[in-house]
Each structure stands twice: as structure tokens, then as C-alpha cells.
Amino acid sequence: MKKIYISLALIAAALLGQACSEKFENPAPFEPVTLTPNITIKDLKARYVSGTPYEINDSLVIGGKVNSTDEFGNFYRSFYIQDATGGIEVKIGKTTLYNEYKEGQTVYVKARHLFLGAYGGMVQLGEKSAEARYETSYIETDLRIKETIFRGATGAKVVPAQLTTSSDIHNGLLGTLVTLKNAKLVKQNMTTWARKATPELEAGYGEQTFELEGGTRVVVRTSGYAKFANQPAPALYSYADVTGVLTKFNSTWQLALNSLEGVVLK
């Protein structure tokens, strides 16, 4: 009987080993795709008419470098790409996007049958939304993502545009990476970058308002789900170089940090 038990145990171990070796095969190596864009990001965005979701019916391809990352929790289910003409948000219904769409990596989008829409005046690229209050929704299914989003070669990170005075900031920079140079912190709604959720309070956005020379103000808006949310913000009236993706909500300039590496105190 003891010999039978030993034999059965050896057979079970062999079968388990075989199953494990079959289950955990090495993934195929990443092979970057190369496509040829036939429209610039600026010209694609120009097809959007305010207040009306626009379906792209032409076989249009845009390409650009990724300038955002959700690694630190301040971006959620989307990333931004930019070319020499501008930047745009691509709404893709996945998290931990930084594992596949890395800062500095070239990404191509086959935009046919996607929709352009806006939120607070910021043009976005995604699916048509089923909710009237939103003009676009997320590209969610794996099949749809594979049909539309193509990962190109990795490369150096985007070099941010340097904004020193009020005359440097304009709508053409929306969706691109910028640095507010020697900006003064003139207003804040809390002394941390944001507020993480507690048993008593929901997570809350932090708003640190920086002013460029000439008086233009830019709100650095940080999610309460950012990993650095509870970190202390700079002291009021201090100066810093602040790097992030430039956005806008109606008439308010905003900036979204990728991480606290984007804040250099003067």
C-alpha cells in the first residue's frame, strides 16, 4: 500500500509540473509598430465643433509621443500624446497604462470610427458616450484597442515647452508637456497636494495656483488618488519650476503633474 501511495504521489507531481510548464510560457517579445500618420494632432482636433461629438469617418492616423503616466495615480484611464503641432488625450479604458504606453514612446492611433468630443473645452479622442453629459467615452474592449492603438518604438521622454511669462501660454499647447518657469504659488486650497480618502472623508482634489510673470495663473490640480496626494505642497508665495501636462477647464488654465519630480523649488 505504501508503494502505491508513493507511485500516485510521483504521478501527481509529474502532472503538476507539466501543467505549470505549459501555463507559464514566456510572453512574445514586444515588437514596435511603425505607421505613417496622415494628419497632425492639431488638424485632427480642428475637426471638432464645440458641443457636438464628431465621428471620424476617414481613415486617419495620428502619431505622437506619450507625455503622461498613470504610474503615480494622477492620471486615470487615459494618456496624452503629442506631436510637433499639439497634444490630445486618448481615453482608453484600462489602468496601469504605464506598463504598455511609456513616457517617450511613440503611439499611433487609427482614428476611423472613433469620436472627438470635449470636456470643459478640452478635446478628447475616444468612443461615443452613452451619457448625454459626456461627449466621449473609453475605448475599452481588447479587440477595439488592438484595432485602434498601436505601440511604436520607445525613446527619450518629451522635452517640455518652457513657459516663463504670460505671453508664452496659449491654446496650441493644450495636451502637451510644459514647464512653468519660476512660477509663484499664490493660492492653495490645502497644504498638501491633495487629500487621500479616510474613514471620515472622501478623497479630494488639491488645487495649487501658480502665477507666471505677467499675471497668468495656472491651477496645478491633483487627484486624491495620486500616490503623492498627502505629501506637503510648497509653502505659499514660494517659487518653483513646475512640469506637467497643460489642460484647461473652460477659461481656467490647469496643469496635471506626472509625479513630484516635476516640481523643483527655487
C-alpha positions in Angstrom: 0.0 0.0 0.0 2.9 2.4 0.9 4.4 1.8 -2.6 1.1 2.6 -4.2 0.8 5.9 -2.4 4.4 6.8 -3.4 3.7 6.0 -7.0 0.5 8.1 -7.0 2.4 11.0 -5.5 5.1 10.8 -8.1 2.5 10.8 -10.9 0.6 13.7 -9.4 3.9 15.7 -9.1 4.8 15.0 -12.7 1.4 16.1 -14.0 1.5 19.3 -11.9 5.0 20.1 -13.2 3.8 19.5 -16.8 0.8 21.8 -16.2 2.9 24.5 -14.7 5.4 24.4 -17.6 2.5 24.7 -20.1 0.8 27.5 -18.2 3.7 29.8 -17.6 5.2 30.2 -21.1 7.3 33.3 -21.8 5.3 36.1 -23.5 6.2 37.0 -27.0 8.8 39.9 -27.1 7.5 43.3 -27.8 7.9 44.4 -31.4 7.3 48.1 -32.1 4.9 49.1 -34.9 5.7 51.8 -37.4 2.8 53.6 -39.1 2.7 56.7 -41.2 0.5 59.5 -39.8 -1.6 61.2 -42.4 -2.9 64.0 -40.3 -1.5 66.1 -37.4 -2.9 66.2 -34.0 -3.7 69.9 -34.4 -5.6 69.3 -37.7 -7.5 66.3 -36.2 -8.6 68.4 -33.2 -9.7 71.1 -35.6 -12.4 68.8 -36.9 -14.3 69.0 -33.6 -17.2 71.5 -33.5 -18.0 72.7 -29.9 -20.9 70.9 -28.3 -21.2 68.2 -31.0 -19.4 64.8 -30.8 -17.7 64.3 -34.1 -17.3 60.8 -35.6 -14.2 60.3 -37.7 -15.2 58.5 -40.9 -12.0 58.9 -42.8 -9.0 56.5 -42.5 -7.0 58.9 -40.4 -3.8 58.0 -38.5 -2.2 60.2 -35.9 1.1 59.6 -34.1 2.9 61.1 -31.2 5.0 60.6 -28.1 3.4 59.7 -24.8 3.9 62.6 -22.3 1.8 61.4 -19.3 1.9 58.4 -17.0 -0.6 56.9 -14.6 2.2 55.2 -12.6 1.7 57.7 -9.7 -2.1 57.8 -9.8 -2.6 61.3 -11.1 -3.9 60.2 -14.5 -6.8 57.7 -14.8 -7.7 55.5 -17.8 -6.2 57.8 -20.3 -2.9 59.0 -21.6 -1.8 62.0 -23.6 0.3 62.0 -26.8 1.8 65.0 -28.6 3.4 65.7 -32.0 5.1 68.8 -33.2 1.7 70.5 -33.6 -0.1 69.8 -30.3 -1.4 67.2 -27.9 -4.5 65.2 -27.2 -6.0 62.9 -24.6 -6.7 59.3 -25.7 -9.4 57.7 -23.5 -8.5 54.1 -23.1 -10.5 52.0 -20.5 -7.6 50.4 -18.7 -5.5 51.1 -15.7 -1.7 50.7 -15.2 -1.3 52.0 -18.7 2.3 53.0 -17.9 3.3 49.3 -18.4 2.3 49.4 -22.1 2.4 53.1 -23.0 5.6 54.5 -21.6 6.7 58.2 -21.4 8.6 59.0 -24.6 7.1 56.0 -26.5 5.6 56.7 -29.9 2.0 55.7 -30.2 -0.2 55.6 -33.3 -4.0 55.8 -33.4 -6.1 54.7 -36.3 -8.9 57.1 -35.6 -11.6 55.8 -38.1 -14.9 55.5 -36.2 -13.6 57.0 -33.0 -15.1 60.2 -31.8 -13.8 63.6 -30.9 -15.5 65.4 -28.0 -14.7 67.8 -25.3 -14.9 68.2 -21.6 -14.5 71.7 -20.2 -13.2 72.7 -23.6 -10.5 70.1 -23.8 -10.8 68.0 -26.9 -10.5 64.2 -26.3 -10.4 61.1 -28.5 -12.4 58.1 -27.6 -15.7 56.3 -28.2 -19.1 57.9 -28.4 -20.6 58.3 -24.9 -23.9 56.9 -23.9 -24.3 59.6 -21.3 -25.5 63.0 -22.5 -23.3 64.9 -20.1 -20.2 63.4 -21.7 -19.2 63.7 -25.4 -16.8 60.8 -25.4 -16.3 57.5 -23.6 -13.5 55.0 -23.2 -12.0 52.6 -25.8 -12.5 49.5 -23.6 -12.6 46.1 -25.3 -9.3 44.4 -26.1 -10.4 43.9 -29.7 -11.2 47.6 -30.1 -7.9 48.7 -28.5 -5.9 46.4 -30.8 -7.7 47.8 -33.8 -7.0 51.4 -33.0 -4.0 51.8 -30.7 -0.5 50.8 -31.9 2.6 50.9 -29.8 5.7 52.2 -31.6 9.3 52.5 -30.5 10.3 53.7 -27.1 12.5 56.8 -26.9 13.6 59.7 -24.9 10.9 61.5 -22.9 9.2 64.6 -24.3 11.1 67.8 -23.7 8.6 70.2 -22.1 8.0 73.7 -23.5 9.3 76.4 -21.2 6.7 79.0 -20.2 8.3 82.0 -18.5 5.8 84.8 -19.0 2.0 85.1 -19.7 2.7 85.6 -23.4 4.1 82.1 -23.6 0.9 80.2 -22.8 -1.7 79.6 -25.5 -4.3 77.1 -26.5 -2.0 75.4 -29.0 -0.1 73.9 -26.1 -3.1 72.1 -24.6 -2.4 68.5 -24.1 1.4 69.0 -24.3 4.1 68.8 -21.6 5.1 72.2 -20.3 7.2 73.7 -17.5 6.0 76.8 -15.6 9.3 78.6 -15.1 9.9 80.4 -11.8 6.2 80.4 -11.1 4.9 81.8 -7.8 2.5 79.9 -5.6 -0.2 82.5 -4.9 -3.2 80.4 -3.7 -3.9 76.9 -2.4 -7.0 75.0 -1.1 -4.9 72.8 1.2 -1.3 72.5 2.3 -0.9 69.0 0.8 -1.0 68.3 -2.9 -4.4 66.6 -2.4 -6.4 64.7 0.2 -6.4 60.9 0.3 -9.6 59.1 1.4 -10.1 58.4 5.1 -12.9 56.7 7.0 -14.4 60.1 7.6 -13.6 62.0 4.3 -13.7 61.2 0.6 -10.6 61.7 -1.5 -10.4 65.4 -2.6 -8.6 67.3 -5.3 -5.9 69.7 -4.3 -5.5 73.0 -6.1 -2.2 74.9 -6.0 -2.4 78.1 -8.1 0.9 79.3 -9.6 1.4 82.6 -11.3 3.6 83.3 -14.2 5.4 86.6 -14.7 2.7 88.9 -16.2 -0.1 87.6 -14.0 -1.4 84.5 -15.8 -2.5 81.9 -13.2 -2.3 78.1 -13.7 -4.0 75.7 -11.3 -2.0 72.6 -10.5 -4.9 70.2 -9.9 -4.0 66.9 -8.2 -6.2 63.8 -7.6 -6.8 62.5 -4.1 -5.8 59.1 -5.6 -2.3 60.2 -6.5 0.4 58.4 -4.6 1.8 61.7 -3.6 -1.5 63.3 -2.6 -0.7 63.6 1.1 2.8 65.0 0.5 3.3 68.6 1.6 2.8 71.2 -1.1 5.3 74.1 -1.3 4.8 77.0 1.1 2.5 79.8 -0.1 4.4 82.5 -2.0 7.3 80.2 -2.8 8.7 79.9 -6.3 9.2 76.7 -8.4 9.6 75.3 -11.9 6.6 73.1 -12.3 6.3 70.5 -15.1 3.1 68.7 -16.2 0.5 68.3 -18.9 -1.2 71.6 -19.7 -5.0 71.4 -19.7 -7.9 73.8 -19.4 -11.3 73.8 -17.8 -13.4 76.4 -19.6 -11.3 79.6 -19.0 -9.1 78.2 -16.2 -5.6 77.0 -17.2 -4.7 73.8 -15.4 -1.6 71.5 -15.1 -1.5 67.8 -14.2 1.7 66.5 -12.6 3.1 63.1 -13.6 5.0 62.9 -10.3 6.6 65.2 -7.8 9.8 65.1 -9.8 8.0 67.7 -11.9 8.3 70.3 -9.0 11.6 72.0 -8.4 11.6 74.6 -5.7 13.7 77.7 -6.4 
